[in-house]
Amino acid sequence: MKYNIKYLLGVSLLSLALVSCNDFLDEKPSSELTDENLGIDNSDKDSLKYTTAIQAEQLLAGAYTDFSAEFWQLDWYIINDAQADNSYAGEPNDQRMQIDEFRVTPTNQNVSRAWGAVYKHIAKTNAILTWVPRITDPALSSQRRNEILGEASLIRALCYFNLVRIYDHIPLITEDIPEISTENIDEIYPLLYPAQTSKDSVYTQILKDLDFAVANVPDYSGTNKFKITRALTNLITAQVYATKDGFANTQWAKVKQYAEAVVNDGRYGLLDNYDDIFTIGEKAPDKVLPKVDLKNEHSKESLFEVNYTGSPGLGNWGASMFYGVDWKKFNTPSLDLYKAFTAAGDVVRRDASIRFGDVTGLWADKYWPSNAYPFCNKLRSQEKGNIILFRLPEAILLLAEAENELGNSSKAKELINKVRTRATLPNTTANSKEDIRLAIENENRFEFAFEGKRFFDLKRRERFIPVMKSCGDHQKDYASRLNENRLVWPIPQSEMDQNVNLTQNPGY
């Protein structure tokens, strides 16, 4: 029997039959594209696998679908907020506590699940980038073909950007792996079990994909924010340049070029009120998860957000992981973050980011009182609430950082103040380059609390270890375990067991 690409990658290469989550959660199913429902006949191994414009669109839709999967609804926030000083693990499960306490092991479920989920997403983009150029259907125009390839290139670049930041040295797979048979097993085996690639090579591929995407993705999609656009591509490119060479060697002119392209695009702008980004309508009573639409889905501030319709398999179930009064209490806001918000007088963003509920008699916590227990408040609707993954202020603050590093402090402060003014805060008092750096770091923390940004932001600044060691609560004790090796996760043990060509990261 032949296997389709998803099964092949899932079982043989990347262990995408993920670890059972019986003690965690059951991911709601999403529809999968298979050869059968795409109308593909693989009886002739020499035939083209995909031949029609409709199939090209279906392949792209499948790649977009993975943005509604578990990685983006939950794991993204565990990696970036619970692993940093914004929140605690919450759920008292050792798999999550390992992350919170900087004692992750290669057998950790989150380590293997994130690896598998992102490589699964890459496999979908590889299928697009391998086969869509070969489709000769006249219904697929040259412009639309290039848009599809550009959108897939951006998604693949983003996936590899996440992988290299999480795991450091990773296999680089850029082609659709053929179906395995007794005739081609010698050819396919090296593709199934590749060695890791140097980090520089991964970033070279990321930038190659981004260059193609910038030139080919749609320039603007209006109110459809669940669409790869040039603005999003420019933002991701700026972030890659801000990260890949280490802070001291950052190509700040490149960061400025791409961030400025987003900021100066007059079709995007900040909403007047910060809370409106996440507002869902009537205030819900405690212990009740709201079930209404977001007020400002697809707003002018959003660069990319995931659509949820409330239909089976497409609801934002991730929202219930962050606000619930039974076992669902992931990413409990930290005392350190709450105190930092308050000390900065940042009441607007504090109250938009953290909500309190009464869990008396349900469960207790040694850090917060049961009758005023904090929950993340950015994901507020389980039924139809979209997840906003990227917003305009990321580009504004990144441009401010580039201006500061290039010696343009007055311009940097002007950009910082643009973000602060919306939060009803006075202008920054920072003046020196070092003070402005710290001001930008803090603005990023307060602006994007619980949006999956903190760990990656501190790591690229080479500030994660000192920040965690000076944390204002018990997390500083866990930080005593930190060293450079702990800034990356281990290669999943399940992958090491299958692939002798993989080398474990140092320290694991």
C-alpha positions in Angstrom: 0.0 0.0 0.0 1.2 3.5 -0.8 0.9 6.3 1.8 -0.2 9.8 1.1 2.2 12.7 2.0 0.5 13.6 5.3 0.7 10.0 6.6 4.2 9.6 5.4 5.5 12.7 7.1 3.4 12.1 10.1 4.6 8.6 10.9 8.0 8.2 9.3 9.5 11.6 9.5 8.0 13.9 12.1 5.9 11.9 14.5 2.8 13.8 13.7 0.7 11.2 15.3 1.2 13.4 18.3 1.4 12.2 21.9 -1.9 11.4 23.4 -3.2 14.4 25.4 -5.4 12.4 27.8 -4.1 14.4 30.7 -4.2 17.7 28.9 -6.8 18.3 26.3 -8.3 16.8 23.2 -7.7 19.0 20.1 -10.8 19.5 18.2 -10.6 17.9 14.8 -10.0 19.9 11.6 -10.6 18.7 8.1 -7.6 17.3 6.3 -6.9 17.4 2.6 -6.2 13.9 1.2 -5.5 12.6 -2.3 -9.0 11.1 -2.3 -11.0 14.3 -1.6 -8.7 16.3 -3.9 -9.7 13.9 -6.7 -6.1 12.6 -7.2 -5.5 9.2 -8.7 -2.1 7.9 -7.7 -2.3 4.6 -9.6 0.2 5.9 -12.1 3.3 6.9 -10.1 4.7 8.9 -13.0 1.6 11.1 -13.3 1.4 14.7 -12.0 0.0 14.6 -8.5 -2.0 17.9 -8.8 -3.2 19.2 -12.1 -6.1 21.7 -11.6 -6.5 25.3 -10.4 -9.1 24.0 -7.9 -6.6 21.6 -6.4 -4.1 24.5 -6.1 -6.6 26.5 -4.1 -7.5 23.5 -2.0 -3.8 23.0 -1.1 -3.5 26.6 0.0 -6.7 26.4 2.0 -5.2 23.4 3.8 -2.1 25.4 4.7 -4.2 28.2 6.1 -6.3 25.7 8.1 -3.2 24.9 10.3 -3.3 28.4 11.7 -6.4 27.2 13.6 -4.7 24.2 15.1 -3.4 23.7 18.6 0.0 25.2 18.1 -1.4 28.7 17.4 -4.4 28.4 19.8 -2.4 27.3 22.9 1.3 26.2 22.4 2.3 29.6 21.0 1.3 31.2 24.3 2.9 28.6 26.5 6.2 29.0 24.7 6.3 32.7 24.8 4.3 33.8 28.0 4.5 30.9 30.4 8.2 30.3 29.6 8.8 34.0 30.4 7.8 36.3 33.2 4.3 37.1 31.9 2.6 34.0 33.4 2.9 30.8 35.2 2.1 27.4 33.7 -1.2 27.4 35.5 -2.4 23.8 35.1 -0.4 21.8 37.6 0.8 19.2 35.1 4.5 18.3 35.0 4.7 18.7 31.3 3.8 22.4 31.5 5.6 22.9 34.8 8.8 21.8 33.2 8.5 24.7 30.8 7.6 27.2 33.6 10.5 26.0 35.7 13.2 25.7 33.0 13.7 22.0 33.4 12.3 20.8 30.1 13.3 17.3 29.0 13.5 15.7 25.5 10.4 13.6 26.4 8.2 16.6 27.2 4.9 16.4 25.3 5.0 20.1 24.4 8.4 19.7 22.9 7.4 16.9 20.6 3.9 18.3 19.8 5.2 21.7 18.7 7.9 20.1 16.6 5.4 17.9 14.9 2.7 20.6 14.4 5.1 23.0 12.7 6.7 20.4 10.5 3.2 19.3 9.5 2.5 22.9 8.4 5.8 22.9 6.5 4.8 19.7 4.7 1.7 21.4 3.4 3.6 24.4 2.0 6.2 22.1 0.5 3.4 20.3 -1.4 2.2 23.7 -2.8 5.7 24.9 -3.7 6.6 21.6 -5.4 3.4 21.0 -7.4 1.7 24.3 -8.1 4.5 25.5 -10.5 3.7 22.3 -12.6 0.0 22.9 -13.0 -0.9 23.8 -16.6 -4.6 24.3 -16.1 -5.5 27.5 -18.0 -7.9 28.4 -15.2 -4.8 29.1 -13.0 -3.5 32.5 -14.1 0.1 33.4 -13.8 -0.7 36.1 -11.3 -2.8 33.8 -9.1 -0.2 31.0 -9.4 2.5 33.4 -8.1 0.2 34.7 -5.3 -0.4 31.1 -4.1 3.3 30.4 -4.2 4.0 33.7 -2.4 1.5 32.9 0.4 2.9 29.4 0.8 6.5 30.8 0.9 5.5 33.2 3.7 3.9 30.4 5.7 6.9 28.2 5.3 9.3 31.0 6.3 7.3 31.7 9.4 7.2 28.0 10.3 11.0 27.8 10.0 11.5 31.0 11.8 9.6 29.6 14.8 11.4 26.2 14.6 14.9 27.8 14.5 14.0 30.0 17.5 12.7 27.1 19.5 15.1 24.3 18.6 18.1 26.1 17.0 19.5 23.3 14.8 16.8 21.6 12.7 16.3 19.6 9.5 15.6 21.8 6.5 13.0 20.2 4.3 12.0 22.1 1.2 10.4 19.6 -1.1 7.3 17.4 -1.2 8.5 13.9 -0.3 7.3 11.4 -2.8 5.2 8.5 -1.8 7.3 5.6 -0.6 7.4 2.2 -2.4 9.7 -0.7 -2.6 11.1 0.7 -5.8 12.1 4.1 -4.4 12.9 3.4 -0.8 16.7 4.0 -1.2 15.9 7.4 -2.7 13.3 8.4 -0.1 15.0 7.1 3.0 17.5 10.1 3.3 14.5 12.5 2.8 12.7 10.8 5.6 15.6 10.9 8.1 17.6 14.0 7.4 20.4 15.5 9.4 20.1 19.0 11.0 21.1 22.0 9.0 23.2 24.9 10.2 21.2 27.8 11.6 22.7 30.1 9.0 21.4 27.8 6.2 17.9 27.8 7.7 17.9 31.6 7.8 19.2 31.8 4.2 16.1 29.7 3.2 13.8 31.8 5.3 15.0 35.0 3.6 14.8 33.4 0.2 11.1 32.5 0.9 10.4 36.0 2.2 12.0 37.7 -0.8 9.7 35.7 -3.1 6.7 36.4 -0.9 7.3 40.1 -0.7 7.3 40.3 -4.5 4.3 38.0 -5.1 1.7 38.0 -2.2 -1.3 40.3 -2.5 -0.5 43.9 -1.7 -3.6 44.4 0.4 -6.7 42.3 1.3 -8.9 45.0 2.7 -11.0 43.7 5.6 -10.0 40.1 5.1 -7.2 39.7 7.7 -7.0 35.9 7.4 -4.9 36.4 4.3 -1.2 36.6 3.8 -0.3 40.1 2.5 2.7 42.2 1.7 2.4 44.1 5.0 2.5 40.9 7.0 5.4 39.7 4.9 7.3 42.9 5.5 6.8 42.6 9.3 8.0 39.0 9.4 11.1 40.0 7.3 11.9 42.8 9.7 11.6 40.4 12.6 13.9 37.9 10.9 16.6 40.6 10.3 16.2 41.7 13.9 16.9 38.1 15.1 19.1 36.1 12.9 22.6 37.6 13.5 22.4 38.3 17.2 21.7 41.7 18.7 25.2 43.1 18.4 25.3 42.3 14.6 21.8 43.2 13.6 21.4 44.8 10.2 19.3 47.6 11.6 19.0 49.3 8.2 17.2 46.2 6.9 15.0 46.1 10.0 14.1 49.7 9.4 13.4 49.2 5.7 10.8 46.5 6.2 9.3 47.8 9.4 8.9 51.2 7.9 7.1 49.7 4.9 4.4 48.5 7.2 4.2 51.6 9.4 4.0 54.0 6.4 1.3 52.0 4.7 -1.7 54.3 5.2 -4.2 51.5 5.0 -3.3 50.3 8.5 -3.7 52.2 11.8 -4.2 52.0 15.5 -7.7 51.7 17.0 -8.5 54.6 19.3 -9.1 52.4 22.3 -6.8 49.6 23.3 -9.5 47.4 24.7 -11.5 47.6 21.5 -9.0 45.2 19.9 -10.2 42.4 22.0 -13.7 43.6 23.1 -16.5 41.1 22.4 -19.6 43.0 23.4 -21.5 42.8 26.7 -19.4 42.2 29.8 -19.9 38.6 30.7 -20.4 37.6 34.4 -17.7 35.7 36.2 -17.4 32.0 35.5 -19.1 32.4 32.1 -17.1 32.3 28.9 -18.5 34.9 26.5 -20.2 33.5 23.3 -20.4 36.6 21.1 -18.4 38.0 18.2 -15.4 40.2 18.6 -16.4 43.8 18.1 -13.5 44.7 15.9 -12.5 41.6 13.9 -10.5 42.5 10.8 -9.8 46.0 12.1 -7.4 48.4 10.5 -4.8 47.5 13.3 -4.8 43.8 12.5 -2.2 42.5 10.1 -3.1 38.8 10.3 -5.8 37.0 12.3 -7.3 33.5 12.3 -11.0 33.3 11.4 -13.3 31.2 13.6 -16.9 30.6 12.6 -18.2 28.7 15.6 -18.9 25.7 13.3 -17.7 22.3 14.4 -13.9 22.1 14.3 -13.5 25.8 13.6 -14.4 27.3 17.0 -11.7 29.2 19.0 -11.5 26.6 21.7 -8.2 28.1 22.7 -10.2 30.8 24.5 -11.6 28.3 27.0 -8.0 27.2 27.8 -7.3 30.6 29.3 -10.5 31.4 31.0 -12.2 28.6 32.8 -13.1 27.7 36.4 -12.4 23.9 36.3 -9.0 22.5 35.1 -8.7 25.0 32.3 -6.3 27.5 33.7 -3.3 27.7 31.4 -0.9 30.7 31.6 -1.9 32.2 34.9 -0.9 35.9 34.8 2.2 36.4 37.0 2.4 38.7 40.0 5.5 40.2 38.4 3.5 41.3 35.3 0.6 42.7 37.3 2.9 44.7 39.5 4.9 46.0 36.5 1.7 47.1 34.8 0.6 48.9 38.0 4.0 50.5 38.8 4.1 51.9 35.2 0.6 53.3 35.6 -0.5 51.2 32.7 -4.0 50.6 33.8 -5.6 50.5 30.4 -3.5 47.7 29.0 -3.4 45.9 32.4 -7.1 45.7 32.7 -7.5 44.7 29.0 -5.0 41.9 29.5 -6.0 40.4 32.9 -9.4 39.6 34.2 -10.3 38.2 37.6 -12.7 35.4 38.6 -13.9 33.8 41.8 -12.8 30.2 42.0 -13.5 29.7 45.7 -14.2 26.1 46.5 -13.1 24.9 43.0 -9.3 25.1 43.4 -6.7 27.1 45.2 -3.4 28.6 44.3 -0.5 29.7 46.6 0.2 32.8 44.6 -3.3 34.4 44.1 -6.4 34.4 46.3 -9.2 32.2 45.2 -11.8 34.9 45.2 -9.7 37.2 42.9 -7.9 34.8 40.6 -6.4 36.2 37.4 -6.9 34.9 33.9 -5.5 36.0 30.5 -8.0 38.2 28.9 -6.9 38.6 25.3 -8.9 35.6 23.9 -12.4 36.3 25.0 -14.8 34.4 22.8 -14.9 30.6 22.2 -17.6 30.6 19.6 -16.4 33.0 16.9 -13.7 35.1 18.5 -10.7 35.4 16.1 -7.1 35.2 17.3 -5.1 38.2 16.2 -1.6 36.9 15.6 0.1 40.0 14.3 -0.8 43.7 14.8 0.6 47.0 13.6 2.3 48.0 16.9 4.8 45.3 16.4 6.0 47.1 13.3 5.9 50.5 15.1 8.0 49.3 18.0 10.4 47.5 15.8 10.9 50.6 13.7 11.4 52.6 16.9 14.1 50.1 17.9 15.8 50.4 14.5 15.8 54.2 14.6 17.3 54.1 18.1 20.1 51.8 17.1 20.8 53.9 14.0 21.1 57.0 16.2 17.7 58.6 15.5 16.5 58.8 19.1 14.0 61.5 18.6 12.2 59.5 15.9 12.4 56.4 18.1 10.7 58.3 20.9 8.0 59.6 18.6 7.1 56.1 17.6 7.2 54.8 21.2 4.9 57.7 22.2 2.4 56.8 19.5 1.9 53.5 21.1 1.8 54.9 24.7 -0.6 57.7 23.8 -3.2 55.1 22.7 -2.8 53.5 26.1 -3.4 56.9 27.7 0.1 57.1 29.0 2.4 60.2 29.0 5.4 60.4 26.7 8.4 58.3 27.5 11.1 60.0 29.6 13.8 57.8 28.1 16.6 59.8 26.4 19.8 57.7 26.2 20.1 54.8 23.7 20.2 52.3 26.6 17.1 53.9 28.3 15.2 53.9 25.0 16.1 50.2 24.5 14.6 49.4 27.8 11.6 51.5 27.2 10.9 49.6 23.9 11.4 46.3 25.7 8.8 47.3 28.3 6.4 48.6 25.7 6.5 45.3 23.9 5.8 43.5 27.2 2.8 45.6 28.1 1.4 46.0 24.6 1.6 42.3 23.7 1.1 40.5 27.1 -0.5 37.1 26.4 -0.2 37.4 22.6 2.8 35.0 22.3 5.7 37.5 22.0 7.6 37.8 25.2 10.1 34.9 25.2 11.1 35.5 21.5 11.5 39.2 22.1 13.7 38.9 25.2 15.7 36.1 23.6 16.6 38.1 20.5 17.7 41.0 22.7 19.9 38.6 24.7 18.0 39.8 27.7 16.0 36.7 28.7 18.4 35.3 31.4 19.0 38.6 33.2 15.3 39.5 33.1 14.2 36.2 34.5 16.9 36.3 37.2 15.6 39.7 38.3 12.0 38.7 38.2 9.9 40.1 41.0 8.4 36.8 42.2 9.2 33.1 42.6 10.1 32.7 39.0 13.6 34.2 39.8 14.3 31.0 41.8 13.6 28.9 38.7 15.9 31.2 36.7 18.9 29.8 38.6 18.7 26.9 36.2 19.1 29.1 33.2 22.1 29.1 31.0 22.7 29.6 27.2 21.8 25.9 26.5 18.3 26.4 28.1 17.5 29.2 25.6 16.5 26.4 23.1 14.4 23.4 23.6 15.8 19.9 23.1 15.2 17.9 20.0 12.2 15.6 20.8 13.4 12.2 22.1 10.8 10.5 19.8 12.6 12.1 16.8 16.1 11.1 18.2 14.9 7.5 18.5 13.7 7.4 14.9 16.5 9.3 13.2 20.1 8.5 13.9 21.2 11.5 11.9 19.9 13.9 14.5 22.2 15.4 17.2 20.7 16.4 20.5 21.1 20.1 21.5 23.8 20.8 24.1 22.8 20.5 27.7 20.2 17.8 27.1 
